[in-house]
């Protein structure tokens, strides 16, 4: 049995099928973890969502910002953008089943046996594993409950940008959402800067990748994440993080990491969108 972690799909089903074939993936024996953003921007969002859903217990996926965007639109609290490829899902006969399945996905998955933690974007420097798990559970309960629609109405926005245990209500949930699904950069004090999207070295003075903040509470974890296609593919060994979004949607690669061995497998992808536009 092998466990593979694969970066953001964003509706690119054909590269996924070719990569799984290259890995000789067998859902009866192997397991696959996805870093989120199953849908949007790519050509086959509906089919990708169905395929991952149909993998059943063989697959684990965490929610990404594009997944939440889809759920917000479906709840009439978001609007389709020019480059969104979500219309087929919204018009599908199995729409409600697919959206219900997606809304039930976690924000964080931790496997103590394998020693890996899976999120879409990152963790703020103040959060250790227990805090992150607790915050994920808070948001998951809302997404799966009667207040989901009200949450989507308050989901979008960049504030608050600092963690405070006293945060409450929609502000607390928005902060949690932004950490799990949008985080790239913050400053030494943990203030999130969500408008910076370029590679390390391009950011404004005083900002750093979330995993480079000195003394971050999650430093002892091995964290798998996607979301940041402009971050180098490299395995950042000294920080214990494993970036897996290698820009499939931009004509980069789709990457799988075998968790038991550390072996990476990459597949070159056709350019679906012009690189670096609409991140």
N, C-alpha and C positions, 0 to 999 in steps of 0.2 A: 504493500500500500504506500502511495505517495500523496503528499499534500502540496498543492501548487497555489501560490498567490499570484494573481494576474492584475495588471493595472487597468486604468479606466477604459471602458469599451466605447461608450458614447454612441451606441447604435451601429458599431462596426462588426457585424456578425460574421462576415466571411473571414476576416483575419482571425477571429476567435476560433472558428471551426478548423482552420488550417493549423493554428497553433496547437489545439488539443489533439489533432491528428498527429502532428509532429511529436508530441509528448507521449503518444499512445495512451491517452487518457481513457480510463475505463470507469464509468460512474458506479459500477458494481464493486469496484475495489478501491479507487482513488477518490480524493477529495480536492475541491478547488475553492479558493477564497477570492472574492472580487473586492477591489478597493472602492466600489461605488461608482456613481455616474454610469449606470448601465445604459442610459438613454441620452438622446439629444445631440444634435449637430451631425451625426452620422446618418447613412441612408436607410438603415433598417432597425430603427428603434423598437418598433412593435415586435418584430421577429426576435430581436435580442432579448427583450423582456420575457417573451414566451419561452425562449430556449432556456434561459437561466432558471426561470420558475419551474420548468419541467425537469430540471436536474434534481429537484427534491432535496433529500438529505445529503446528497453528494456535494452541494454547493452552499457556501456561506457568502453573503454579500452585505456590506454596510451601506447606509444611505449617503449619497453625495448631494452636492448643491443642485445639480441638474435633476436628480430624482425628486428632491423636495420641490423644485420649481414646477415639475409636472403635477405633483399632488396639489400644489396651490392653485394652478390653473384649473384643474379638474374641480376644485372646490369653489371656483369663481372668485378667487382672491389673488390671481396673477393674470398676466396677459402674455399671449404668444409674441415672441420677438421674431425679427426678420429671419434669423438663421436657425430658429427652432425647428426640429423635425419631430414634433410630438402629435401632430394632427391625426395621424393614423391610429395612434393609441386612443386618443379621445373619441374617435369615431368607431372603434372596434366593437364587435358584438360581445366580446368578453372583457370589455373595458373595466367594469366594476370588479370583476374577479382579479384582474391584473393589478388594478390600483389598490385593492384591499391587501393583496399579497405584498406589494411594494411597501405600503405603509406599515406593515408588520415587521419589516427588516430592522435590525439593530443599528445603533450609531457606533457601537464599539463591540468587538469580539475579542475575547482573551482566552487563550488556550494554555493553561499552566503546564500541561504535559509537553507540548511542543516549545513552550517558552516564547511565544509571539503574541503581540497585540495588534489588531487590525483596526484602523480608522480610515476615513476618507482623506482628511486634510492634516490634522495635527492636534496637539494638546498644548494649552497655555502653560507657561512655566510653573504656575502655582499648583497644578494638579498632579497628584500622585495617582496610582492606579485606582485606589479605592474611591478617591474623589471623582475621577473620570467615570468610573462605573456608576457611581451614584447619580451624576449629572446626566449620563446617557439614559439611565432608567427613568429619570424625571421626564425627559423629553419623549421617550418612547411611550410612556403611559398616556401622554397627551395625544400623540399621533394616532394611537389606537383607540382613543376614547371619544366621548361626545363633544369635547372641546376642540377637536382638530380643526374644524372650520374657522373658529375664532382665532386659533393660533396662526393659521396661514394669513389671516388678515393683518397680523402684527409681526410676521416673520421677517420681512425685508427691512434692512437698515444696518448701519455700521456702529450704532451705539446701543448699549454702553460698550466701551472698549477696554475696560479693566475689570478683573475678577474681584468680587467682593462677596463674601459669604452671606451678606445681608441683602443681596439682590433678590427681588421678588417679582412674581407675576410675569407679564410678557417680556419685560426687560431681561429678566433672568433667563428665560427660555430663548430669547433672541441671542443673548451672549453665548449660551451653550451651543446653539445651532451654528453660529459663526465659527466657533472653535473647531467643532467636529467637521464642518463642511466647507469652510472658506479660508482658514488660517494659512498664511505663508510667513509673514514677517511680524515681528513685534520689537519693542525696545527692551532694554535691560530690566525695566520695572514691570514688564509683562503687558504693556499697552499694545493692543492689536492695531496693526495698520493694514487694512483690508484692500486698499487701492493699489498697492504695489504688487505687480505680477511677474516681473522680469526675473532673470537668473541672479543668484548672489553676485554682488559687485555692482549691480545696477540700481540698488535701492538707495533711498535718501539716507543722509548721515544720521547715525544713531540707531538705525534699524538693523536687525539681523534675522536670519532664519530662526523659526521658533525652536528648533532643536539645538541651536548654538548659544542659547541664553545661559550664562553661567549659573550653576546651582539649580537648574530646573528639577522639579520633583520627580519627573518621570525618567530620569537619566539611567536608572537601572533596568529599564524595559527595552526589549527589542521590538521596535514599532514599524509595522508595514503601513504605507500610505500611498495615495495617488495624488490627484488634484493639481500637481505642480509640474506641468509639462516642460517648462523652461528650466527646471532643475536638472542637472546632469543625471544620467542614468546610474552613475557610479554608486556602489554600495558604500555608504558612509560609515565605515567600521568604527571610527573613533567616537561617534556619537550614538551608535546603536540603533540607527534608523535605516530603513530600506525603502527609498523612493522607487515607485514602480510605474508611474505614469511617464512613459517614454514617447508620448506624442503620436500615438497611432492615428488620431483624427487629422493630424497635420502632415501626414506622410512620413512619420517617424517609424517607430517600432511598437509592437505589442510584446510585452515582457512577462515571462513567468519565472517565478523563483520557487524552486523545490525546497520546502522548509526543512526537510530531514537532512539534506546534503549541502544546501547552499548553492546548488547549481542553477545558473541562469540560462534560460532559453529565450531567444528573441526572434521575432518574425518581422521582416520589412513590410510596411503597409503602403498602399497607394494613397496619394494625397487626396483627402476628401474636402478639406477646407484650406484656404491660403494660410500658410504658417503665421502664427502669432496674431491673427485677427480674431476678435470676438472671444477671447479667453474668458 
